[in-house]
Amino acid sequence: KSTEANNYSTLSGTYTVGAGGNYSTITAAVADYNSATLAGPVVFLLIDASYSVNETFPIAINMNADASSVNTLTIKPATGVNAVISGLVNLDAMFKVRSNYVTIDGSNNGTATRNLTFTNTGITSSRTIMFGSTGVTPVINCTLKNCNILGGNSTSNAVVLCDGAAVNSPGYFNNITIENNLVNKAFYGIYCNA
């Protein structure tokens, strides 16, 4: 079933993302997550080596009211896959997490290997990954681990925790884990204003 034409109204389980998968792009998978009812944990399994040409950046995982310690979202590469998510975004972040209970795990084998790379090729205030809160509502229980993260240039921050609308302004967070990531080409590797 192609979810590009007929979105799932309820999500639970593992969905492949890439050519021939449940979703052809991360953009489509995240758009579905943003509007779907969650009935259990959701895993978006990346099965392609590259996600760039057909993606619409920035990609934003928005707050889903059903997200919980049971209804989690995990994005990770499939076994044996080394995936690269690459886009050009200036004055913003390429990949945004604005929901709760989201894990981005770059390991393709359940260990500490780094098999997922995020690259923003922009050159002006080009952040790569942002955890952004909305108003005074905190983003809670999110993890970014086992990834390679390349900033757009050496004057921008690669990973940012801040207000979701006003980048670099103070945001609200609780229990955010950032571990075992390799961060390059950034002014600050991880910038947190909370």
Phi, psi and chi 1 to 4 in degrees:
 res  aa     phi    psi   chi1   chi2   chi3   chi4
   1 LYS       -  128.0  176.2  178.8  178.2 -179.0
   2 SER   -86.4  117.2  170.5      -      -      -
   3 THR   -80.3   -7.2   56.2      -      -      -
   4 GLU   -65.6  -36.1  -49.0  -57.5  -45.9      -
   5 ALA   -93.5  -35.8      -      -      -      -
   6 ASN  -127.8   91.2  -59.7  -57.1      -      -
   7 ASN   -63.4  144.9  -67.9  -16.6      -      -
   8 TYR   -70.6  133.0  -66.2  113.5      -      -
   9 SER   -86.3  -19.3   58.7      -      -      -
  10 THR  -129.9  134.0  -58.3      -      -      -
  11 LEU  -118.7  136.9  -69.2  176.5      -      -
  12 SER  -167.9  128.2  178.6      -      -      -
  13 GLY   111.7 -163.0      -      -      -      -
  14 THR  -104.0  132.8  -60.9      -      -      -
  15 TYR  -127.3  131.0  -58.9   84.5      -      -
  16 THR   -83.7  144.3   52.6      -      -      -
  17 VAL  -125.9  117.9 -178.9      -      -      -
  18 GLY   145.1 -176.6      -      -      -      -
  19 ALA   -56.9  123.5      -      -      -      -
  20 GLY    80.8    2.6      -      -      -      -
  21 GLY   -91.1 -175.1      -      -      -      -
  22 ASN   -60.3  -34.9  -61.6  109.1      -      -
  23 TYR  -127.6  140.5  -60.5   93.3      -      -
  24 SER   -83.1  -21.2   62.0      -      -      -
  25 THR  -136.8  158.5   63.9      -      -      -
  26 ILE   -66.8  -35.8  -61.9  171.1      -      -
  27 THR   -54.7  -46.9  -57.2      -      -      -
  28 ALA   -68.0  -40.8      -      -      -      -
  29 ALA   -63.3  -45.4      -      -      -      -
  30 VAL   -67.7  -38.4  167.3      -      -      -
  31 ALA   -60.6  -39.4      -      -      -      -
  32 ASP   -66.2  -45.7 -145.3    7.5      -      -
  33 TYR   -56.9  -43.2  170.7   85.3      -      -
  34 ASN   -60.6  -29.0  -71.0  -18.0      -      -
  35 SER  -111.5   -5.5   62.1      -      -      -
  36 ALA   -86.0  159.2      -      -      -      -
  37 THR   -82.7  132.5  -61.7      -      -      -
  38 LEU   -96.9  126.9  -55.0 -179.8      -      -
  39 ALA  -115.2   11.5      -      -      -      -
  40 GLY   166.1 -177.4      -      -      -      -
  41 PRO   -63.8  143.2   18.7  -27.0      -      -
  42 VAL  -120.0  133.6  174.7      -      -      -
  43 VAL  -122.8  125.5  176.9      -      -      -
  44 PHE  -101.1  110.6  -70.8  147.2      -      -
  45 LEU   -97.9  116.1 -156.3   57.6      -      -
  46 LEU   -81.7  119.5  -52.8 -180.0      -      -
  47 ILE  -109.1   -6.4   58.6  174.3      -      -
  48 ASP  -101.3  163.4  -75.8  -11.9      -      -
  49 ALA   -84.8  -23.3      -      -      -      -
  50 SER  -138.7  135.1  177.7      -      -      -
  51 TYR  -129.9   98.2  -62.4   84.8      -      -
  52 SER  -152.7  -60.1   59.8      -      -      -
  53 VAL   -58.2  -46.2  175.3      -      -      -
  54 ASN   -96.2    6.2  -64.7  -45.6      -      -
  55 GLU   -87.5  151.4  -58.4  -69.4  -11.4      -
  56 THR  -110.5  109.2  -58.3      -      -      -
  57 PHE  -100.2  149.3  -65.0  103.3      -      -
  58 PRO   -74.8  150.1   24.3  -30.5      -      -
  59 ILE   -95.4  126.0  -64.6  172.6      -      -
  60 ALA  -123.8  119.7      -      -      -      -
  61 ILE   -85.2  104.3  -57.7  170.5      -      -
  62 ASN   -88.2  165.2  -65.7  -34.9      -      -
  63 MET   -59.8  124.4 -172.4   63.3   73.5      -
  64 ASN  -108.6  123.4 -173.0  -54.4      -      -
  65 ALA   -61.1  -21.7      -      -      -      -
  66 ASP   -88.8   -5.6  -63.9  -36.6      -      -
  67 ALA   -62.4  135.0      -      -      -      -
  68 SER  -159.1 -178.4   68.9      -      -      -
  69 SER   -65.3  -17.6   58.4      -      -      -
  70 VAL   -96.0  -45.7  173.4      -      -      -
  71 ASN   -89.6   69.9  -62.0  -23.8      -      -
  72 THR   -89.6  165.1   58.5      -      -      -
  73 LEU  -123.4  129.0  171.1   63.9      -      -
  74 THR  -124.2  132.9  -58.5      -      -      -
  75 ILE  -117.4  124.5  -61.4  172.9      -      -
  76 LYS  -157.2  157.3   64.1 -179.4 -177.1  178.9
  77 PRO   -75.1  148.1   22.6  -27.8      -      -
  78 ALA   -67.4  162.5      -      -      -      -
  79 THR   -53.3  126.5  -59.1      -      -      -
  80 GLY    82.7   -2.3      -      -      -      -
  81 VAL   -97.3  131.9  172.6      -      -      -
  82 ASN  -106.7  109.1  -68.4  -60.2      -      -
  83 ALA  -108.1  144.9      -      -      -      -
  84 VAL  -124.3  126.0  176.5      -      -      -
  85 ILE  -107.2  114.7  -58.9  170.0      -      -
  86 SER  -134.6  132.2  178.0      -      -      -
  87 GLY  -154.5  166.6      -      -      -      -
  88 LEU  -110.6  109.6 -168.8  159.9      -      -
  89 VAL  -134.7  121.6  177.2      -      -      -
  90 ASN  -103.7  151.9  -72.0  -51.4      -      -
  91 LEU    61.8   22.7  -54.3  173.8      -      -
  92 ASP  -166.4 -176.4 -153.5  -14.9      -      -
  93 ALA  -100.8  146.2      -      -      -      -
  94 MET   -74.5  -36.1 -177.2 -171.2   80.5      -
  95 PHE  -132.3  123.7 -159.2   93.7      -      -
  96 LYS  -120.1  135.4  -58.2  178.4 -178.4 -176.4
  97 VAL  -114.1  112.0  177.8      -      -      -
  98 ARG  -120.4   12.1  -64.9  173.4  171.1  161.2
  99 SER  -116.0  171.3 -169.9      -      -      -
 100 ASN   -97.4  158.2  -59.1  -34.1      -      -
 101 TYR    58.3   46.1  -60.0   96.2      -      -
 102 VAL  -111.1  129.9  175.1      -      -      -
 103 THR  -121.0  127.3  -64.7      -      -      -
 104 ILE  -109.1  111.3  -60.1  170.8      -      -
 105 ASP  -117.6  112.1 -177.8   -2.2      -      -
 106 GLY   -80.0   -3.7      -      -      -      -
 107 SER   -81.3  135.5  177.2      -      -      -
 108 ASN   -95.9    7.9   65.9   12.9      -      -
 109 ASN  -140.9   14.1   58.5   25.1      -      -
 110 GLY    77.2   13.4      -      -      -      -
 111 THR  -111.6 -143.6   66.5      -      -      -
 112 ALA  -108.9   16.9      -      -      -      -
 113 THR   -70.3  152.1   60.6      -      -      -
 114 ARG  -107.7   99.0  -61.8 -173.9 -170.5  108.3
 115 ASN  -116.1   11.7  -53.7  107.2      -      -
 116 LEU  -131.0  126.9  177.0   58.3      -      -
 117 THR  -118.9  131.6  -60.5      -      -      -
 118 PHE  -108.7  127.5  -70.9   86.0      -      -
 119 THR  -134.5  122.5  -56.7      -      -      -
 120 ASN  -100.4  120.5 -172.7  -14.9      -      -
 121 THR   -93.9    7.1   59.1      -      -      -
 122 GLY   -67.0  167.2      -      -      -      -
 123 ILE  -125.0   -5.7   58.0  171.8      -      -
 124 THR  -124.1  112.1  -53.9      -      -      -
 125 SER    45.0   49.8  -61.8      -      -      -
 126 SER   -99.2   89.1   47.8      -      -      -
 127 ARG   -77.2  159.1  -69.5   92.5  175.3  174.0
 128 THR  -100.4  -56.1  -54.4      -      -      -
 129 ILE  -127.3  134.2  -62.4  175.5      -      -
 130 MET  -127.7  134.1  177.1  179.8   75.9      -
 131 PHE  -100.4  115.8  -69.3   86.6      -      -
 132 GLY  -127.0  126.9      -      -      -      -
 133 SER   -88.2  160.5   61.0      -      -      -
 134 THR  -112.9  118.5  -58.5      -      -      -
 135 GLY    58.7 -134.2      -      -      -      -
 136 VAL   -99.6    9.5  -63.1      -      -      -
 137 THR   -81.4  118.6  -57.5      -      -      -
 138 PRO   -75.4  151.0   27.2  -32.9      -      -
 139 VAL   -87.8  128.0  169.5      -      -      -
 140 ILE  -127.6  152.0   64.5  172.1      -      -
 141 ASN    54.5   55.4  -61.3  -51.0      -      -
 142 CYS  -119.0  150.7  -69.2      -      -      -
 143 THR  -135.5  138.0  -60.6      -      -      -
 144 LEU  -126.3  113.0  173.1   65.2      -      -
 145 LYS  -145.5  155.8   64.0 -179.2 -178.4  178.5
 146 ASN    59.8   38.6  -53.9  -37.2      -      -
 147 CYS  -120.8  156.9  -67.0      -      -      -
 148 ASN  -100.1  127.5  -60.1  -60.0      -      -
 149 ILE  -128.6  119.0  -57.8  163.3      -      -
 150 LEU  -113.0  124.3  -79.0   75.6      -      -
 151 GLY   -76.1  168.0      -      -      -      -
 152 GLY   -70.4  -37.2      -      -      -      -
 153 ASN  -161.3  173.8   58.3   53.3      -      -
 154 SER   -76.9    1.8   59.7      -      -      -
 155 THR  -107.0    0.4   61.4      -      -      -
 156 SER  -113.7  162.0  -61.3      -      -      -
 157 ASN   -92.6  139.2  -54.6  -38.4      -      -
 158 ALA   -80.5  -55.7      -      -      -      -
 159 VAL  -113.0  127.4  178.8      -      -      -
 160 VAL  -127.2  131.9 -178.7      -      -      -
 161 LEU  -113.2  116.2  -72.9   82.0      -      -
 162 CYS  -165.6 -173.2   62.5      -      -      -
 163 ASP   -63.2  138.9 -178.1   83.6      -      -
 164 GLY   -71.7  -20.0      -      -      -      -
 165 ALA  -102.0  -38.2      -      -      -      -
 166 ALA  -110.1   91.0      -      -      -      -
 167 VAL   -55.9  134.6  178.8      -      -      -
 168 ASN    81.4   -9.6  -70.9   -7.6      -      -
 169 SER   -79.2  159.7  -63.9      -      -      -
 170 PRO   -60.1  137.7  -21.9   32.0      -      -
 171 GLY  -122.2 -176.6      -      -      -      -
 172 TYR  -122.7  128.2  -68.1   79.4      -      -
 173 PHE  -146.3  155.6  -55.3   93.1      -      -
 174 ASN  -150.5  123.3 -171.5    5.1      -      -
 175 ASN    63.9   58.8 -163.0   29.0      -      -
 176 ILE  -102.2  126.9  -54.1  -61.4      -      -
 177 THR  -113.8  126.4  -58.5      -      -      -
 178 ILE  -127.3  111.4  -59.9  173.6      -      -
 179 GLU  -146.9  146.2   64.5 -178.5    6.8      -
 180 ASN    56.1   41.1 -167.2   40.9      -      -
 181 ASN  -106.7  146.2  -61.6  -70.3      -      -
 182 LEU  -102.4  117.1  178.3   63.3      -      -
 183 VAL  -115.2  128.5 -177.4      -      -      -
 184 ASN  -133.9  162.1  -75.3  -55.6      -      -
 185 LYS    56.6   61.6 -159.8  174.5  178.6 -176.4
 186 ALA  -153.2  153.0      -      -      -      -
 187 PHE   -71.1  -54.2 -172.7   72.2      -      -
 188 TYR  -114.8  130.8  -69.7  118.8      -      -
 189 GLY   -63.8  -48.3      -      -      -      -
 190 ILE  -131.9  119.9  -60.3  170.1      -      -
 191 TYR  -115.2  117.8  177.2   89.4      -      -
 192 CYS  -121.0  121.2  178.8      -      -      -
 193 ASN  -126.2   97.5 -167.4   -3.5      -      -
 194 ALA  -129.0      -      -      -      -      -
